[in-house]
Each structure stands twice: as C-alpha cells, then as structure tokens.
C-alpha cells in the first residue's frame, strides 16, 4: 500500500530514502486523482522493496505542495537521492508511470 507522506515525515521518508520515491500529490475532491489512485496502489505493491511509493494530500500538507510548486493535481514526482528527477502532471496510463519509475531503478 502506498504510504501517506506528510509535511512532518517528508524529509525522513523521501529526501533521506536510499530508494527512488514516486509521490502522488492529490486531494479528496479531485476526480482525476481518484482515477490515478488505484494505479499508484498497484505500483506500490509491484515495486515493494525496490522503490518507495507515497501519496501527499495537498489539502492536509500544504508546505510540501508549495515547496515543490504543485499547482495542478494529480502531479506525480519521482525523487532519487533527495532530488526531483521526473515529473508527470495529470492522469496517464500505468505504463507511463512504470517506465518513469523503471528508469530510476537502473
């Protein structure tokens, strides 16, 4: 299951991670976010142990959303070594996210 990332645990979970991190910035009221949510959950199961898959509720964690300039949701960021290395805005097929994640596992 994708882990809940908050303003409080962001540094420990994302910045200090020794694995690539895929973060889904979302909100309850966002229709497209609900569409991509199951895809993020599938990836979290598929890449368990290889990557960290997390979700950031932008309404509950505004500091993190502001820090990374999240203006549209869903926005998915991929971090490696504490840095953003890839970004996807909007709903895309699972294969697109999977390819972006695989590129960071190599």
N, C-alpha and C positions, 0 to 999 in steps of 0.2 A: 504494500500500500504506500502511496506517495506520502511523504512526511509533511507535516504542517510547519512551514517556516514562518517565524515571527520576527519583528524588529529586534527582539531580545536574543533569539538563538541564531540569527543570520550569520554573524561572524564565525561562531564555532562550527556551524553546520555547513556553510557554503564557502566562506573565504578560507577557512583552515582545512578544508576537505582535501584528502590525498587522491580523491577520485573526481572525474568530471561530474558536474552537477547540472541537471536540467531543472529549471524553475519555471513554473506556470503562474503568472500573475493573473488573478481572476477576481470575480465578485459574484455573490449570490444572484444578483439581479441581471446578470449578463447572459443573454441567450447563447451567443456563440461560445462562451466559457463552458456552458453546460454541454455543448456539443463536443468540445475537445477534452473535457474532463475524463471520460472513460478511456480515451486514447492514452492520456497521461498515466492513468492507473494501470493499463496494460503494460506500458513501458516500464513502470516501476517493478512489476512482477518479472518481466522478461530480463531486466538488467540488474536485478538484485545482486548485490555483491560486487558489481562492476562499476556502477555509477550511482549517484545519489539523485533521486527524483523527488522534487518537492513542489508544494503549492504555497503561494503567498496571497492571502486575501487582502486586496489593496485597501478595502474599507477599514479593516482591523489593523493593518500595518502600513500606515501612510509613509513613515520615514523611509522604509526600504524602497517603496514605489517611487518616491520623489528622488531619492539618491540615484536611481537608475533611469530617471526620465521616462517613466511609464506613463504614456498619455492615452494609449488605446489598449483595450483588453479584449480577448486574451493576448498577452505578449509572453513569449517563451524565451528565456535567456539561457545560454549554455555557458557555464563557467569552467575554467581549467586553471589550476594554480592560483585561484583567487581572482582571476580576471575574466571579463566577458569575452568569449571568443566567437560567439554566434548568436543570432537573434532571429526570431520569427514572430511577426505580428499577424494575428488573425488565425482563422481555422484552416488547417491544411490536413492532407491525408497522413495517416500514421507513418507511411513510408518516408515522407519528407523529414519528419522529426527523427525517425530511426536513423536515416542516413547522416543527419547532422550529428547525432549522438555517436554513431559508429566512428565518424571521422575523428572524434576526440579520444576514443578508446585506443586507437592505433599507436 
